[in-house]
Amino acid sequence: MKHRLFFMPFSIIVCIMMILIVEADNNNDGFVKARGIQLVLNGNPYYANGFNAYWLMFEASEPSQRNKVSSAFQDASSLGLNIARTWAFSDGGYKPLQYSPGSYNEDMFQGLDFVISEAKKYGMKLVLSLVNNYEDMGGKKQYVEWGRSQGQSINSEDDFYTNPVVKGYYKNHIKVIKLCFFNFFVYTFFFLYPNIKIMKHRLFFMPFSIIVCIMMILIVEADNNNDGFVKARGIQLVLNGNPYYANGFNAYWLMFEASEPSQRNKVSSAFQDASSLGLNIARTWAFSDGGYKPLQYSPGSYNEDMFQGLDFVISEAKKYGMKLVLSLVNNYEDMGGKKQYVEWGRSQGQSINSEDDFYTNPVVKGYYKNHIKGWIEEMASYVKSIDGNHLLEAGLEGFYGQSKQETNPSFQAGTDFIANNQIPEIDFATVHSYPDQWLSGSSYEDQISFLSHWLNEHIQDAQNTLHKPVLFAEFGISTKTFGSNTKPRDQFYNTVYSKIYSSASGGGAAVGCLFWQLLDQGMDTFRDGYEVVISESPSTASLIAQESQKMNRIRKKY
């Protein structure tokens, strides 16, 4: 589908994510921290059960589409979900959040504000992804293009990791977010003005992408017992001192739909459905670089409609007490990403032979392997230097390096789950799970077997080697192969949920998961085969709700 091509659940490189937990005034004030293998909030373990909905900001940027965001949070809340993962970036292209470095789209900011507000309303935490390595919605490619347009000598997209000007764009974006967003919401929004919206000149959601996916997790709660910041504590996530577990969904389309006011009912419905299943987290896209409905028209030049859509998404997530994971950039072509960034650079006279050189040229691959870890260390250290309250992740898909290649599917992506997550500034690890894509052509039974082993290995490595929490940020299986038969998907979900619960209930490193992706009725253009529409999937909805209840029982022990 047009809106999903770039969001194939397997990232090839890395995704750095920042968790910003914004709570309502309740009994969960404070920051979620990482403590050993747990996340804690106010001293108690914090567990997440949520969803992905990358589209929240996009849909909310259009007031007419904000109902979609609200519905998504409402649905998630009904399922007991407590966190949502979504995108909070779009560089250049269609419906951009950032038109060019430092130039933002007010509509998209308003959309993001709405998403945050809705998440708070429904007691939902948000994971806001801030940038990506893929081409769609800007990402690495868009940053390189911006650098090239300013006369920088850029040979390939890999310069995204080393060029001082390009890295400066990213660091400036982080600083803007810190100054314009973190302080405002943490110290003003929730404590003084519970109904305030994102102000006009908040330039914080710069798609500062760098590796494959630099993302920010923004946790926004409604008036409940989850105020505070989710933190990583050892192998757990914690909220107010308690283990925090996620059960959620993916809905990349939220911002896109919300950017059209007439379509916002879809966003609202999605949240409503998720809420009805007890979901507590949603993951969605907050980027779109160049092309159709960009968040970022060009480096630093943003689309206000998209910002308003994202505002709406955040508002709806807040409304339904849902957390959001906002992905800010991608490696795929759709919605910009890596390709768009390269194009922007090429348009300024930079010598670039092919974006495919990024994947095949041995020098380029070696360059990437040599610099990715150093880049993560540099950027992670910078983020922590200006904001030590928020969790940071290198949003890896979970592919291993040389030490455990046998655990990977039939390919590897140049990343190293162990090495990249051992960086001290990275608070917790992330994993994606899409065996139907990674092992295409294999039997369903083989895919389930791989999934079980994949989950076990990452949980054990997070606990015994990384000594950090692990969040399964994306998982899913396409229903296109099975038609109306939902049993294969239900078994797949049950496999994931069982592994997460088994670890969490025993004090292990697994702190939650977010399914891909939650959609509302009438969002057919966003369907990718992985979508969950609550009203159409009663058996799957029941499984999601059961997981929420089980994870909630763990929280209550504390």
N, C-alpha and C positions, 0 to 999 in steps of 0.2 A: 504494500500500500504506500501511497505517496508520503504519508505522514509518519511512516514507521521504518522505512528502509534503513535509516541511519541508526536507529535505536536497537539494532540487533543486540541482544543481551550480552554478547561477549565483547568486552573492550580488549583491545590488543595491547594497551600499554598500562598506564596507571591512572588512578583517579585520586587526587588529593581532596579530602573533604574536611570541612570545618563544621563542628557542631555548635550552633548557637541556640541555647535553650531560653526561650522567652515565655515566662509563665504569667498566669493571672494571679490575683491576690488570693492565695489559699494556703493550705498547709504544706506546700511543697516549695516554698521559697528557697533560693539558693542555687548553686551551680551543680550540675551533674558532673561528677569527677570519675576518673579512672582510678581504681584502687585494686592493685593486683590484677586478677583476672575478672574483676567485676566492675560494673558501673554503679555508682552510688549517688543518691540524692538525699541530702540532709542526714547522711550517715547510714542510710538504708539501701540495700541492693535495688538497682533499677533495671527492669526488664522491658523490652520492647516487642510489640506485636503490631505490625503495620503493613503498609502498602506503598506501591510506587504509583505516582500520577504525575509524570513529567510536565504535563500540559496545563497545570493549574494556573500559573502566572499568565500564560498566553491567553487562556480563555477569560480570565478575570480582567485582562486589560481592556476587554470590551464589556462595558456594563451590561449589555443585553445578554451576555453569555455567562454572567457570574452565577446564575442559578445552577449551572453545571458543577461549579466548584462547591457551592453550598450542598448540593445533592450528594456529591462524592463524600464530603465530610460527614454528612448525616448518615449515609449508608455505612461508612466505616465505623462511626460511633455506635451504630446499632449492633455492630458485630463485636464491639468491645475493643476495637483497635485503638492504640494510643500513640501512634507515630506514623507520619507520612513522609515520603521522600519525593522531592520534586525539584525541578530545575529553576534556578534563579539567575540565569545568564542567557544572553543571546547577543552575539557580536556581529554587527553588520547584517546585511541581507534582509530577509523578510521579518517584519515585526521585531526589530532589534531592541534590546534593552540598552545597548551601548552603540551609538552610531559610529563613534570613533573614540580614541582614548580621551576620557574625560568628558565626553559629550553624551548625555543620556536622554532616554525616551521617558517622558513623564507618565504617559499612559501605562507603560509597563510597570513603572514604580507603583502606580496606583493599583494596578492589578495585583502586584506582590503584596501590597498593603492589605488588600482584601483577603488574600489567601491567609496571611498571618492572622488577621482578625477572625476569620472563620475557624481557623485551627484552634485559636484560643476559645472561641465560642463552644466548640465541641470537646474541649479538654485534650486536644491533640498536639503532640510535639511535631516539629518540622525538621526535616533534613533538607537543607537548601544546597544544592550543588551549584558551584560557582564557575566552573570551567571544565573543559574537556580536551582530549587529544584529537577527537574526530572532527570532520569537516562541518558537519551539520551544526547550524546555529553558531558558526564562528570557530571558536576554539583556537588550537595552536596555529592553524593555517591563517586565521584572520589576524592574529597578533603578528605573525611574520609579515603579512601583507602590509600592516600598518608600519612596521619597521622599515620595510623596503620603500614605502611611499615617502619616508622621511630621509631617504638617501643612504640608508644602512646597507652595507654589503652583506647580502644574505645568499648563501649558496643553496641551502635546502631548508626544509621545515625544521630540521634538527637544530638550526640556529635559535629556535624558540627557547632552547634550554641554556644557551651560552651567550647570545648577543646581549650586551649590557643594556641597550636601549629597550629591547623587547622585554627583558626581565624587569626593567624599570617600570614598564607599563603595568606589569602584573603587580609589582610591589606597591605602586601607587594606588591600584585598585583596592588592594588589601587595606591600605591605610585609610582610604575613603570609607570603606565599609566599617572599619573600626571607629572612625570619628563620627560618621553620619548615621550609622545603624546600631552598632553594638551599644554605645553609650546611651543613645536616645531611647532605645527600647528597654534596656536593662535598668537604667536609672530614672527614666521619665515616664515612658509609656505605661508600664505596669504598676508603678508605685504611685503615680500622680494622676495620670489621665487615662483611665482604662478604655476610653472610646476613641482616642485620638488616632488619626490615620497617618500614613507615611507622608511627610511634608514634601513640598514640591521639589526642592533642590537636593534631595538625598541622593547622592551619586554613588551609593555604596555597593550596589550589586554589579560591580565591574566584572565582566567575564574573565577574571584572571585565571586563564587556563595555562597549563604548562606541560603536563605530561599527557596522559591520556585523558585524564578527567580530574580536574580539580574541583572539588565539590564542597559545599558548605552545608552542614546540618544545622538547621534552625529548629529548635524545639519550642513550640508555642502551645501553651495549655489554656484551657478554659478555666472558669472558676471552680476548681476542684482541689484535690490534694496533691497536685503534681507541680507546684511552683518550684522554681529552681533550675539549675543546670544539670543536665545529664553529664556524668563524668565517667572516665575509664578508671577502673580500680582493679589492677591485675587483669584477669581474663573476663571481668564482668563490666557491664555498664551499671551505673548506680544513679539514683535520683533521690535526693534528700536522705542519703545514707542507705537506701534500700536497693536491691537488685532491680535493674530495669530491663524488661524484655519487650521486644517489638513483634507485633503481628500486623502486617500491613499489606499494601498493594502498590502497584505501579500504575500511573496514569500520566504518561508524558504529555498528553494533549491539554491539560488543564489551562495553562496560560494562553494557549492559542485560542481556545474556545472563549475564554473569559475576556479576551481582547475585543470581542464583539459583544456588546451589551445584550443583544438579543439571544445570545447563546449561553449566557451565564447560568441559566437554569440547569444546563447539563452538568456543570461543575458542582452546583449545589446538590443535585441529585446523586452524583457520584459520592460525595462526602456523606450524604444522608444514608445511602446504601451501605457504605463501609462502616459507618457508625452503628447501623442496625446489626452488623455482624460482630461488633465488638472490636473492630480493627482500631489500632491506635497510632498508626503511622502510614504516610503515603509518600511515594517517591515520584517526582515529576520533573519535566524539563523546564528550565528557566533560561533558555538560550535559543537563538535563531539568527544565524549570520548570513546576511545578504539574501538574495532570492525572494521567495514568496513569504509574505508576512514576517519580515525580519524584526528581531528585537534590536539588532545592530545593523544599520544601513552600511556603515563603513567604520573603520577604526575610530572609536570615540563618538560616533554619531548614532543616536538612538531613536527608537520609535516609541513615542509616548503612549500610543494605544496599547502596545504590548506591556508596558510598565503598569498601566492601569489594570490590565488583565491579571498580571501577577499579583498586584495589590489585592485584587478580589479573591484570588486563590488563597492567599495567606489569610485573608479575613475569614473565608469560609472554613478553612482548616481550623482556625482558632474557634470559630463558632461551634464546631462539632468536637472540640477537644482533641484534634488530630495533630500529630507531629508531621512535619514535612521534610523530605529530602529533596532539595532543589539541585538538579544537575545543571552545571553552567556551560559545558561545552562538550563536544564529541569528536570522535575520530572519523565518523562516516560522512558521506557527501551531503546527505539530506540536511537541510537547515544549516548549511555552511560548514562548520567544523574545520578540520585540517585543510581540506581542499580550498575552502574560502579564504583562509588565512594565506595560503600559498598564492592564490590568485591576486589578492591585494598586494602582496609583495612583488609579484611578477609585473603587475600593472605599473609599478614604479621603476621598471627597468632591471630588476634583479634577475640573475641568471639561474633559472630553475629548469632542469630537464624534464623531470616527471615526478609526480607525487608518489608514484610506485617505487621510486628509488628508496623511499623511506623503508620499504619492506624487503627489498631484494638486494640492493647494493651492499656488498660486504663491508665497505668502508663506512657507509652510512649506518648500517646495523651495528658495527663495532663502535662507532661514535655514540650511538644511542645507548648501547650497553654500558659504555664507560662513563657517560654523563648523567644517566637517569638517577642513579642513587645520589650522586653529588648534588643534582638539582633539587631533589626532594629534601635533602639535608639543608640546603641553603634556604629554600622557600619556607620549609617548616620552622627553621630557626628564626626566620624573619617574622613569621606570623606570631610565634610565641613571644618574640621580643616586644611586640606592640599589644598583644592580647593573650594573657596567660589564663583566662577564664574559660576559654572555649576549646572543645575537643577537636583534634585534627586527625584526619585519616589519610592514608594513601590508598584511595579507593580501588584497589586491585580486584581483578576478577578471580584471582586465586591461582593463577598459573605459576608453576614452580620453575626454578632455575636448574642449574646443572645437578644440584644435590638430590633432587627428587623428580627428575623428568619422567620417571615411570608412572607417576601419579597423574600426569597430564593426559588429556585426550590425545588424539593422533597428531597433534600439532602443539607448538608452544608459541608464546607471544613476546618473547624477549624480556619478560619481567621475572621477578623472583619474589614469590610470596613471603619467604622467610627474610631475605636480606632487606627488602624494601620496608618491611614492617618492623624490623629491629631498630630502626632509627629512633632514638629516645623521644624526639618530639612527636612522633606518631603515637596517638593514644590507644587506638584500637584497629583491628584488622577488618577487612571486608572481603566477601566472596560472592561470586555469581554462580548460578547453576542452570545450565541449558544443555543437557546431554542430547536432546533431540537435534540440536544444531551442531554440536561438537561431534556427535557420533551418527550423523545422518547416514541412513542406509542400514544401520544396525537394528536389531529387534528391540521392541519395547522392553522386554525382560532384561536385555543387556544394558539398556539405558538406565533402568531402575537400579540395577546392580552397580553400575558406575556411579550413579548419584549417591547411593548409600556409602560407598567407599570414599567418594569425594568429600562428603560431609564429615565422615569420621576422621579422615586424615587432617582436615583443616581444624576441626575442633581440638584434636589432640596436639597439633603443632602450636595452636594458639595457647593452649594451656601449658604444655610442657617445654616448648622452645621459646616462644615469644613472651609468655607470661603476661598476655594481654587479652582483653575481650575480643570476640569475633562476632560481627554482624553479617548475616547473609542478606545482603542488600538487594539482590535480585534473584528470583527463581521462577521458573514456569515451564510449561510444555504446551505446544500448539495443539489446539483441538481440531485443526483443519484435517488432520490425518484420520481422526476418529468420528467426524461428523457430529451427530447429536448425542453420541455416547459420551457421557461425562465421567464414566468410571475410571478411565485411564488417568485423567487429570486429577480426580479425587485421590487415587492411589498415590500419584506423584506428590500431591500436597501433603498427604498423610505421612509419607516417608520423610519429607522435610520437617514437618511439625513434630513428628515423633523423636527425631534426632535432636532437635532444638530443646524440646521439653526434657528429654532424658538427661541432657547435659545441664540445663539450667536448674532442674529440680535437685540435682546432686551437687550444686555449687560449682559447676564447670564453667568453661570459657564462653559457651554459646549464650549470647544475650538477647537474641531475637532474630526475626526475619521479616522480609517485605516481599510479597508476591508481585509479579509483573503480569498485568497492570489492571487498575480499576478504571472502568468506563461507566458512563451513564447511558441510559437509553437515548437513541437518536444520534449517537456519535459513531455512525458506521464508517466514516472516513478514517477513523483512528483504529479501527479493528485490525489486528495483526495476527489473530489466532490465539494469542496469549491472554486476551482480555477476559476480565470477569465482570459481567453485568449482573449485579445482585439479583434483580427480579427475574433474570433468565436462568439462574444457576442455583436453585435451592439446595442441592446436595453439597455443592462446593461452599456455599454461604454457611451451611451448617458446620462444615469442618472448620472454617475460619473462626466462627463464633466459639466453637468448642476449644480451639487453641487459645483464644483470648481468655476464656474462663479458666483454663488450666494455668496459664501464665499469671493470671491475676491471683490465683490461689497461692502461688509461690510468693508473690509480693506480700500477701497478707500474713505470711508466716513471720514477717519482720515488723 
